[in-house]
């Protein structure tokens, strides 16, 4: 089965974006010159799975940031919501997490980048995430879209490594232990 | 003014206790032999401020764990709720965070340990917390009492240091920057 991998920044109080998806609190961080390992992470995935909220945020950027295929989970979007120049690299799906991973597995994906707060939550709940790299940003924003959500039972993690950056970012890499 | 200091463990998803105040997820961690700096922290405070929820959890322990005075914030508890052997070390107050700190300042306290999720939130909101040491435990528990709560505006932090332990605990020390 294709494995899910999470690489996310979150405020110290656990939010990946404000409620309106804004990332101003993240963008203002003085991280210039720091290599947080994002490029290396991206080289080692076959593509991305994200929700419509994240997708809409990303198409608002000046440039499309991804070189790998992107699967957008949405029950309401249609092909016409995808800009013409992205038709080759973006696909919509109405499948749930498990069916998406089965489908990607058949297409030869080994590792999928699972992105966006709500999507990450649903993939974690269904046991489809193998590891999480979380970069804690030194700010409290009080409310927003949570990185982690409700779960049926505790999920134990194993810390693989942790490192800090001059900007105050603390990046920790965890694998998820299967609760059998 | 007396300064507030926070030294808390939280699940990676940001909870300091389950909704019923249970700490089983924390107690099960294999941290034997690790010195997380708690004793050193306790030596450098003049006493503790906590809520009635934390107090009720702590008096359920086999032994009273504190050698320093404890102020319990509660609108409903009365002297009869305090065990007789703790009458000398525990005081109840109905004051709010700012008035408590003014009062403690008059009594000569320089540094107060601010403990318990809801209490920490209210002291942070009122700008009474100088620094936070947060130990992230490698587990997701999904729901519970949050370490951080709603705030009126963002609070920037400055990372002072971060270290990891063999148990998978990541402990980071932040000072809170005053938003002027």
HADDOCK unambig.tbl for C-alpha pairs under 7 A between the chains (distance, minus, plus):
assign (segid A and resid 13 and name CA) (segid B and resid 14 and name CA) 6.68 0.50 0.50
assign (segid A and resid 13 and name CA) (segid B and resid 148 and name CA) 5.84 0.50 0.50
assign (segid A and resid 14 and name CA) (segid B and resid 13 and name CA) 6.68 0.50 0.50
assign (segid A and resid 14 and name CA) (segid B and resid 14 and name CA) 6.50 0.50 0.50
assign (segid A and resid 138 and name CA) (segid B and resid 156 and name CA) 6.30 0.50 0.50
assign (segid A and resid 138 and name CA) (segid B and resid 157 and name CA) 4.95 0.50 0.50
assign (segid A and resid 138 and name CA) (segid B and resid 158 and name CA) 6.28 0.50 0.50
assign (segid A and resid 138 and name CA) (segid B and resid 159 and name CA) 6.66 0.50 0.50
assign (segid A and resid 139 and name CA) (segid B and resid 154 and name CA) 6.95 0.50 0.50
assign (segid A and resid 139 and name CA) (segid B and resid 155 and name CA) 5.68 0.50 0.50
assign (segid A and resid 139 and name CA) (segid B and resid 156 and name CA) 4.46 0.50 0.50
assign (segid A and resid 139 and name CA) (segid B and resid 157 and name CA) 5.33 0.50 0.50
assign (segid A and resid 140 and name CA) (segid B and resid 154 and name CA) 5.60 0.50 0.50
assign (segid A and resid 140 and name CA) (segid B and resid 155 and name CA) 5.07 0.50 0.50
assign (segid A and resid 140 and name CA) (segid B and resid 156 and name CA) 6.44 0.50 0.50
assign (segid A and resid 141 and name CA) (segid B and resid 153 and name CA) 6.96 0.50 0.50
assign (segid A and resid 141 and name CA) (segid B and resid 154 and name CA) 4.65 0.50 0.50
assign (segid A and resid 141 and name CA) (segid B and resid 155 and name CA) 6.67 0.50 0.50
assign (segid A and resid 142 and name CA) (segid B and resid 149 and name CA) 5.77 0.50 0.50
assign (segid A and resid 142 and name CA) (segid B and resid 150 and name CA) 4.38 0.50 0.50
assign (segid A and resid 142 and name CA) (segid B and resid 151 and name CA) 4.92 0.50 0.50
assign (segid A and resid 142 and name CA) (segid B and resid 154 and name CA) 6.91 0.50 0.50
assign (segid A and resid 143 and name CA) (segid B and resid 150 and name CA) 6.07 0.50 0.50
assign (segid A and resid 148 and name CA) (segid B and resid 13 and name CA) 5.84 0.50 0.50
assign (segid A and resid 149 and name CA) (segid B and resid 142 and name CA) 5.76 0.50 0.50
assign (segid A and resid 150 and name CA) (segid B and resid 142 and name CA) 4.38 0.50 0.50
assign (segid A and resid 150 and name CA) (segid B and resid 143 and name CA) 6.06 0.50 0.50
assign (segid A and resid 151 and name CA) (segid B and resid 142 and name CA) 4.92 0.50 0.50
assign (segid A and resid 153 and name CA) (segid B and resid 141 and name CA) 6.95 0.50 0.50
assign (segid A and resid 154 and name CA) (segid B and resid 139 and name CA) 6.94 0.50 0.50
assign (segid A and resid 154 and name CA) (segid B and resid 140 and name CA) 5.60 0.50 0.50
assign (segid A and resid 154 and name CA) (segid B and resid 141 and name CA) 4.64 0.50 0.50
assign (segid A and resid 154 and name CA) (segid B and resid 142 and name CA) 6.92 0.50 0.50
assign (segid A and resid 155 and name CA) (segid B and resid 139 and name CA) 5.67 0.50 0.50
assign (segid A and resid 155 and name CA) (segid B and resid 140 and name CA) 5.07 0.50 0.50
assign (segid A and resid 155 and name CA) (segid B and resid 141 and name CA) 6.66 0.50 0.50
assign (segid A and resid 156 and name CA) (segid B and resid 138 and name CA) 6.29 0.50 0.50
assign (segid A and resid 156 and name CA) (segid B and resid 139 and name CA) 4.46 0.50 0.50
assign (segid A and resid 156 and name CA) (segid B and resid 140 and name CA) 6.45 0.50 0.50
assign (segid A and resid 157 and name CA) (segid B and resid 138 and name CA) 4.95 0.50 0.50
assign (segid A and resid 157 and name CA) (segid B and resid 139 and name CA) 5.33 0.50 0.50
assign (segid A and resid 158 and name CA) (segid B and resid 138 and name CA) 6.28 0.50 0.50
assign (segid A and resid 158 and name CA) (segid B and resid 168 and name CA) 6.35 0.50 0.50
assign (segid A and resid 159 and name CA) (segid B and resid 138 and name CA) 6.66 0.50 0.50
assign (segid A and resid 159 and name CA) (segid B and resid 168 and name CA) 4.87 0.50 0.50
assign (segid A and resid 168 and name CA) (segid B and resid 158 and name CA) 6.37 0.50 0.50
assign (segid A and resid 168 and name CA) (segid B and resid 159 and name CA) 4.89 0.50 0.50
